[in-house]
Amino acid sequence: MTASWDYARIRPPTEAYTDRVAAATWRESVMPGTAWPGPAMRILILEGMGALDLGAATEMFLPVMRGLASRAYGDQFAFAVVTPNADVAQFIHALAADHDAPVFLASSIHETPRALRPAGTLTSAEAETLDTLIALGGSTTAAALAEKRGLEPAAANNRLASLARKGFLLRYYRNRREGDLYVDPGTRSAAVAFDARTSPPHRAGELQVPAEVEETLRALAEETNRSPGELLAEAWRTYFDSHLDELKADVRAARRQIDELSENTDALVEPEISVWADEAAARLRPSG
């Protein structure tokens, strides 16, 4: 099953450039703080318009940055701004950094889609990963990235998953044979056919593990052609086999502490309970 990509360029009306109320009203009409039903991207075009008042810019961008940071628009939403104005671009950079918001920037709508670059700060490894993904056509799997960059599959998967968690890549979950697909919205926004299931599959009886462990397990499972459950069970068995004596000693020590605590508790608590019971009984006896 495939889902359509909700992709649109939006341009504020002239009055929204100088009037805070008009800017807020327009922003709420095109980007309400609710999640999109599916993958989507909005590109705000500020090119070819007049000067943008600081108050209007704040009303236009600040709530969006907060919404992006909190994932109010959903995990499969991308937002970009096209502006040739260096001051506006710097303002967006600052807001994105302050709120840890995934925002893309470009200076002109006439440039290639790849001109939409993350406004936030990327590590050197993240920037390299993004550039490699772009060279691969704007979408890739961990296996393809590993082959291209000479990485271990687990390392490639972790790099892609990190960018997806930050909101700079869209992740489409697929079966193990195909591998999850990671998409750069600035390059492949309207061109990728994807599985409508954009969140991790959950099956009854599966173990729940931290996200970092899950990423490594999934990558290692793909590399070894085994299930994540088998790998996790084997890891636990190996751990218990190598630490059995230590675990037994810890259990014996804990049992001694519990026994000592029980003895001390009985000696301290029983007299207090007896006194409390006698006092309660005395209050209940009829006077006279």
N, C-alpha and C positions, 0 to 999 in steps of 0.2 A: 504494500500500500504506500502510495506517495502522497505528500502534502504539498500544497502550493506555497510559494515563498511570497510573503506580503511585503513587497518592496515599493517604496514611494519616496519621491523628492517633494519636500514641502518648502514653501516660501511664505514668510510672514507678510501681512499687509503693511502698507506704508506707515499707517498710524502707530503700529506696534514698535516702530524703531525709536520713537521719542516719548511714548506715553506708557507708563508702568501698568495702568489698568488694562489698556488695550493689549499689551504684551502678555499679561497674565491670562486674560480671557482667551486670546488666540492659542496660547500654549495648552491651556486646559482642554480646548476643543479638539486639538490634533494629537495630544499626548496625555490623556488622562492617566492618573497613577494606578492603572490596573494592568494585569498581565494580558499579553496578547494570546489568543487561542492557539497560535502556532508560530513557527519561525518568522521573524519580521525584521525589517530594517527601515529606519527613517533617516533621510539625509536632509538636513536643514541648509537651505541655500541662502546665503547672505551676500552673494556676489552681485554686483551691478545695482546695488541699492545705496541709499544715503547713509549718513553717519548713525551709528547705534549709540543711543544714550546709555550711560552706565546703569541707571535705575531700571530702564527697560531691559537691558541685557541681563541684569540680575534676576528679574522676574521671569525672563525667558529661559535662563539656563540653570539657575540654582536648584529649583525643584526637580528638574530633570536629572541633574547630577546625583541628588539624594535618592531619586528613584532607581537610577542605574546601580548605585552602590548597594542598595538594599534588595536589589533584584525585584523591585515592585512591578517591572514590566515583563518579568519572566526570565528564565534562564536562556531562552533562545531569541533574544532581542538585541539588535545592534543599533547604535546611534552615531551619526557622523555630522560634522559641520563643515561647510565649504565657505571660506572667507579669505579674501586677499588682504584683509586688514591685519597687519602684524599685531596691533594692540589688542584686537578682539581675539586673535589666535593665542596670544600670551595669556589673556584673561581666562580662556577656556582651559589652557594648559594648567594654570594655577588651580582652578576649580576642580579639575580632574584629579590633580595630585592631592589636594586637600581632602577630597571625599573618596579617594581610591576608586574612581568611577571609570569604567571602560568606554572611552570616547575616541572616535577617529576624526582626523582632520585632513583637509585638503585646501589648497589655495585657489583652485579654479575647477569649474565643472567641465572644462574642455580638456583637462588632463586625463590620463588613463585611470581606470578605476583603482589601480594600485596606488595612486596618489593619496588614497585614504589611509593614513598611517596612524597608529595609536598615539593619542595625545599624552597618555601616561608614560611613566618611565619603565623601560624594559631592561632586564639584565642582558649582558652580552650573549649568553646562551639562548635567552628567549628571542632576542633580535635575530640571531643566526637561524634559529628554528623557524621563525616566521618567514625570513627571506628564502629559506629552503623550500618551505611549503608553497610559497608564491612561484618559485622556479618550477615546481612540480605541477603547476596549473591552478593553484588556489585551493586544492584539497588533497589530503593524503591520509594514509593509515600509519600506524606506528611501524609496521613492517617495512613500508616503502621509505619512510624517513630514516629508519635504521640502516637500510641498504644504501641510501643516498649519502648519508653522513658517516658511515662506518661505525655506527653506535650499536651497543647492545639493545635488543628489543625493549627490555625493561626501562632503560635510560631514555630511549626515544619516546616510549609511551608516557613516561613521567613528564618529559618536556612538553608534550602536546597537552596532556591533562592539566598541567599548571597554567598554560595560556588559556585553556577553556575555562578553568575556574576563575580566572581574572576577568573573563568576559571578552577576550580578544580573539577567540576562536569559537565557532559553534561546533558542538559535538553531537553526532548522530550515532546512536547505539545500534549495532548490527550483530549478527551472529558471529561466533568465534572464527569460523572459517574466513569470512569476509574481513573481519576486523572493524572496529569503530572508525567512522569517517570524521575527520576534523576539517573544518571549512573556514577559510578566511572570508568574512563577509564583504570586505572591500574589493576582492577579486572575483569571487564566485557567487555573489549575492543572488543573481537571477538565473544562474545557469545550472546549478546542481540539482539533480533529482535525488531525493533522499527518503529514507524510511520515516514515516510519520512518528514512530516511537523515538522520542528525543530524550528520554530519561532512562536510567538503568533498569533492566528487567529484574524483578524480584519474584523468586519462586518459593513456594511453601517448603519449609524445612531447610533452606539455605542459611548458613551462618552469616551473621552480620559482623563485619570487621571495619576498622577505620578506613577512610577513603584512600590514604596513602598505601596501606597494606593491600587494599583491593586492586589498586592500579598495578602494583608490582606482581600480584598473583595473576591477574589477567594477562599481563605481558609475558610472564614466565610460562603460563599455560599455553599461550599461542606458540611460543618457541619450542616447547617440549611435546606439544600435541597431547596434553593431559588436561584434566579438569581442575579448576581452582580448588575444589573441595579435596581432591586427592592430594594436591600439593600441600594444602594447609594441614591435613591429617598427618601426612608424612613428616612435616616440620614439627608438629606436636610430639609425635612418637620419638623422633630423634632427640628432641629436647628432654623428654622424660627419661629416655634410656641413658642419656649422658649425665643427668642430674638426679638420678633416683636416690642415691645415698643422701644427698643434701636435702631433698624433699622429705625423706623419712625422718631425718634429724630435726627438721623444722616442725614436722607434725608432732614428734615426741615432745619437743620443747613447748609447743603451744598447749599440748595436753597437760603438761605439768603446771603451766601457768594457770590454766582453767581450774585445775584441782586446787591449787593454792588459793586462788581467788574465791572459790566456793567455800573453803574452810574459813577464811577470814571473814567473808560476808555473813556466814551463819553466826559466827561469834559476835559480830557487831550488830546485826540487825535484829536477831531474835529478842533480846531484852527490850529494845525500843518498841517492837511490835506488841510485846506483852504489856508494857506500860500504857501504850496507846489504847489497847483493848480494855484494860482495867478502868482507865479514865472514861472511855466511852460508855462502859457498862454503868459506872457510877452516875453519869448524867441521865441515863435512861431510867434509873430506879426512882420510884415515886418518893417524894419527900415526906417526912413526918415520921 
